[in-house]
Amino acid sequence: MDDKERLNVLEQALAQMLKPVKGIPFSVIVKSLAERQVIQIDKANAADIELLKKLEKTIQFCAADLKSNPIRRPRPNEVGNDIETYVMRALPKAGLNAERPKSKSGLGKSTG
């Protein structure tokens, strides 16, 4: 295979990887990437309703914080990294515990 053919194969492979994932449930993606189980919200359960209220408050705190101190970054992944700080500040304000995820070796990750 010459360089031109190799480049063509690489371009096709990258294009395929960048296509949106369709038809795969979100819970399967989370389990495969984060090794965590997604638990469905039961809208008849008082604890689940309270959790939803706290998550809504978290979003409101984040939005207010972002409005007063916006993130300005040229690349979307940089914004994703920056927004974690806002979320980590907002969760305790809404009455939820917040801690950084741990790597497989047990060390804390700086982002995740």
Contact map, one row per residue, 1 for C-alpha under 8 A:
1110110000000000000000000000000000000000000000000000000000000000000000000000000000000000000000000000000000000000
1111110000000000000000000000000000000000000000000000000000000000000000000000000000000000000000000000000000000000
1111111000000000000000000000000000000000000000000000000000000000000000000000000000000000000000000000000000000000
0111111100000000000000000000000000000000000000000000000000000000000000000000000000000000000000000000000000000000
1111111110000000000000000000000000000000000000000000000000000000000000000000000000000000000000000000000000000000
1111111111000000000000000000000000000000000000000000000000000000000000000000000000000000000000000000000000000000
0011111111100000000000000000000000000000000000000000000000000000000000000000000000000000000000000000000000000000
0001111111110000000000000000000000000000000000000000000000000000000000000000000000000000000000000000000000000000
0000111111111000000000000000000000000000000000000000000000000000000000000000000000000000000000000000000000000000
0000011111111100000000000000000000000000000000000000000000000000000000000000000000000000000000000000000000000000
0000001111111110000000000000000000000000000000000000000000000000000000000000000000000000000000000000000000000000
0000000111111111000000000000000000000000000000000000000000000000000000000000000000000000000000000000000000000000
0000000011111111100000000000000000000000000000000000000000000000000000000000000000000000000000000000000000000000
0000000001111111110000000000000000000000000000000000000000000000000000000000000000000000000000000000000000000000
0000000000111111111000000000000000000000000000000000000000000000000000000000000000000000000000000000000000000000
0000000000011111111000000000000000000000000000000000000000000000000000000000000000000000000000000000000000000000
0000000000001111111000000000000000000000000000000000000000000000000000000000000000000000000000000000000000000000
0000000000000111111100000000000000000000000000000000000000000000000000000000000000000000000000000000000000000000
0000000000000011111110000000000000000000000000000000000000000000000000000000000000000000000000000000000000000000
0000000000000000011111000000000000000000000000000000000000000000000000000000000000000000000000000000000000000000
0000000000000000001111110000000000000000000000000000000000000000000000000000000000000000000000000000000000000000
0000000000000000000111110000000000000000000000000000000000000000000000000000000000000000000000000000000000000000
0000000000000000000011111000000000000000000000000000000000000000000000000000000000000000000000000000000000000000
0000000000000000000011111101100000000000000000000000000000000000000000000000000000000000000000000000000000000000
0000000000000000000000111111100000000000000000000000000000000000000000000000000000000000000000000000000000000000
0000000000000000000000011111110000000000000000000000000000000000000000000000000000000000000000000000000000000000
0000000000000000000000001111111000001100000000000000000000000000000000000000000000000000000000000000000000000000
0000000000000000000000011111111100000000000000000000000000000000000000000000000000000000000000000000000000000000
0000000000000000000000011111111110000000000000000000000000000000000000000000000000000000000000000000000000000000
0000000000000000000000000111111111111100000000000000000000000000000000000000000000000000000000000000000000000000
0000000000000000000000000011111111111100000000000000000000000000000000000000000000000000000000000000000000000000
0000000000000000000000000001111111110000000000000000000000000000000000000000000000000000000000000000000000000000
0000000000000000000000000000111111100000000000000000000000000000000000000000000000000000000000000000000000000000
0000000000000000000000000000011111110000000000000000000000000000000000000000000000000000000000000000000000000000
0000000000000000000000000000011111111000000000000000000000000000000000000000000000000000000000000000000000000000
0000000000000000000000000000011101111100000000000000000000000000000000000000000000000000000000000000000000000000
0000000000000000000000000010011000111110000000000000000000000000000000000000000000000000000000000000000000000000
0000000000000000000000000010011000011111000000000000000000000000000000000000000000000000000000000000000000000000
0000000000000000000000000000000000001111100000000000000000000000000000000000000000000000000000000000000000000000
0000000000000000000000000000000000000111110000000000000000000000000000000000000000000000000000000000000000000000
0000000000000000000000000000000000000011111000010000000000000000000000000000000000000000000000000000000000000000
0000000000000000000000000000000000000001111110011000000000000000000000000000000000000000000000000000000000000000
0000000000000000000000000000000000000000111111011000000000000000000000000000000000000000000000000000000000000000
0000000000000000000000000000000000000000011111011000000000000000000000000000000000000000000000000000000000000000
0000000000000000000000000000000000000000011111111000000000000000000000000000000000000000000000000000000000000000
0000000000000000000000000000000000000000001111111100000000000000000000000000000000000000000000000000000000000000
0000000000000000000000000000000000000000000011111110000000000000000000000000000000000000000000000000000000000000
0000000000000000000000000000000000000000111111111111000000000000000000000000000000000000000000000000000000000000
0000000000000000000000000000000000000000011111111111100000000000000000000000000000000000000000000000000000000000
0000000000000000000000000000000000000000000001111111110000000000000000000000000000000000000000000000000000000000
0000000000000000000000000000000000000000000000111111111000000000000000000000000000000000000000000000000000000000
0000000000000000000000000000000000000000000000011111111100000000000000000000000000000000000000000000000000000000
0000000000000000000000000000000000000000000000001111111110000000000000000000000000000000000000000000000000000000
0000000000000000000000000000000000000000000000000111111111000000000000000000000000000000000001110000000000000000
0000000000000000000000000000000000000000000000000011111111100000000000000000000000000000001001000000000000000000
0000000000000000000000000000000000000000000000000001111111110000000000000000000000000000000000000000000000000000
0000000000000000000000000000000000000000000000000000111111111000000000000000000000000000000001000000000000000000
0000000000000000000000000000000000000000000000000000011111111100000000000000000000000010011011000000000000000000
0000000000000000000000000000000000000000000000000000001111111110000000000000000000000000010000000000000000000000
0000000000000000000000000000000000000000000000000000000111111111000000000000000000000000000000000000000000000000
0000000000000000000000000000000000000000000000000000000011111111100000000000000000000000010011000000000000000000
0000000000000000000000000000000000000000000000000000000001111111110000000000000000000110010000000000000000000000
0000000000000000000000000000000000000000000000000000000000111111111000000000000000000000000000000000000000000000
0000000000000000000000000000000000000000000000000000000000011111111100000000000000000000000000000000000000000000
0000000000000000000000000000000000000000000000000000000000001111111111000000000000000100000000000000000000000000
0000000000000000000000000000000000000000000000000000000000000111111111100000000000000100000000000000000000000000
0000000000000000000000000000000000000000000000000000000000000011111111000000000000000000000000000000000000000000
0000000000000000000000000000000000000000000000000000000000000001111111000000000000000000000000000000000000000000
0000000000000000000000000000000000000000000000000000000000000000111111100000000000000000000000000000000000000000
0000000000000000000000000000000000000000000000000000000000000000111111110000000000000000000000000000000000000000
0000000000000000000000000000000000000000000000000000000000000000010011111000001001100000000000000000000000000000
0000000000000000000000000000000000000000000000000000000000000000000001111100001000000000000000000000000000000000
0000000000000000000000000000000000000000000000000000000000000000000000111111011000000000000000000000000000000000
0000000000000000000000000000000000000000000000000000000000000000000000011111010000000000000000000000000000000000
0000000000000000000000000000000000000000000000000000000000000000000000001111111000000000000000000000000000000000
0000000000000000000000000000000000000000000000000000000000000000000000001111111100000000000000000000000000000000
0000000000000000000000000000000000000000000000000000000000000000000000000011111110000000000000000000000000000000
0000000000000000000000000000000000000000000000000000000000000000000000001111111111000000000000000000000000000000
0000000000000000000000000000000000000000000000000000000000000000000000111011111111100000000000000000000000000000
0000000000000000000000000000000000000000000000000000000000000000000000000001111111110000000000000000000000000000
0000000000000000000000000000000000000000000000000000000000000000000000000000111111111000000000000000000000000011
0000000000000000000000000000000000000000000000000000000000000000000000100000011111111100000000000000000000000000
0000000000000000000000000000000000000000000000000000000000000000000000100000001111111110000000000000000000000000
0000000000000000000000000000000000000000000000000000000000000000000000000000000111111111000000000000000000000011
0000000000000000000000000000000000000000000000000000000000000000000000000000000011111111100000000000000000000000
0000000000000000000000000000000000000000000000000000000000000100110000000000000001111111110000000000000000000000
0000000000000000000000000000000000000000000000000000000001000100000000000000000000111111111000000000000000000000
0000000000000000000000000000000000000000000000000000000000000000000000000000000000011111111100000110000000000000
0000000000000000000000000000000000000000000000000000000000000000000000000000000000001111111110000000000000000000
0000000000000000000000000000000000000000000000000000000001101100000000000000000000000111111111000000000000000000
0000000000000000000000000000000000000000000000000000001001000000000000000000000000000011111111111100000000000000
0000000000000000000000000000000000000000000000000000000000000000000000000000000000000001111111111100000000000000
0000000000000000000000000000000000000000000000000000000001001000000000000000000000000000111111110000000000000000
0000000000000000000000000000000000000000000000000000011011001000000000000000000000000000011111110000000000000000
0000000000000000000000000000000000000000000000000000010000000000000000000000000000000000001111111000000000000000
0000000000000000000000000000000000000000000000000000010000000000000000000000000000000000001111111100000000000000
0000000000000000000000000000000000000000000000000000000000000000000000000000000000000000001100111110000000000000
0000000000000000000000000000000000000000000000000000000000000000000000000000000000000001001100011111000000000000
0000000000000000000000000000000000000000000000000000000000000000000000000000000000000001000000001111100000000000
0000000000000000000000000000000000000000000000000000000000000000000000000000000000000000000000000111110000011111
0000000000000000000000000000000000000000000000000000000000000000000000000000000000000000000000000011111000011011
0000000000000000000000000000000000000000000000000000000000000000000000000000000000000000000000000001111111111000
0000000000000000000000000000000000000000000000000000000000000000000000000000000000000000000000000000111111111000
0000000000000000000000000000000000000000000000000000000000000000000000000000000000000000000000000000011111100000
0000000000000000000000000000000000000000000000000000000000000000000000000000000000000000000000000000011111100000
0000000000000000000000000000000000000000000000000000000000000000000000000000000000000000000000000000011111110000
0000000000000000000000000000000000000000000000000000000000000000000000000000000000000000000000000000011111111000
0000000000000000000000000000000000000000000000000000000000000000000000000000000000000000000000000001111001111100
0000000000000000000000000000000000000000000000000000000000000000000000000000000000000000000000000001111000111111
0000000000000000000000000000000000000000000000000000000000000000000000000000000000000000000000000001000000011111
0000000000000000000000000000000000000000000000000000000000000000000000000000000010010000000000000001100000001111
0000000000000000000000000000000000000000000000000000000000000000000000000000000010010000000000000001100000001111
